[in-house]
């Protein structure tokens, strides 16, 4: 019985450690995206929308093109994201 409790405690501690590690990694990516998207959206007329969609695209692609517009060939994943399929397809990432 004592061995079962020790094993359970060890597994619980391992789970907490893994959760904390993944949280740190997610937060690090977020700081990267926030900085890159801040530059990318600095001249956008709809600044909040630009930051929102840029952040989504950055999180999925792990990159943001340089500058405030264009340069999307630097990040093909970012360039190729779209809002839908068919006739109403538009670029998703600013």
Long-range contacts (C-beta under 8 A, 24 or more apart in sequence): 29-59, 29-62, 30-59, 32-58, 33-58, 33-59, 33-64, 36-63, 36-64, 37-64, 39-64, 39-66, 39-67, 39-68, 40-64, 40-65, 40-67, 40-68, 40-94, 41-68, 41-94, 42-68, 43-68, 43-69, 44-68, 44-94, 50-94, 53-92, 53-93, 53-94, 54-93, 54-94, 56-92, 56-93, 57-81, 57-92, 57-93, 57-94, 61-93
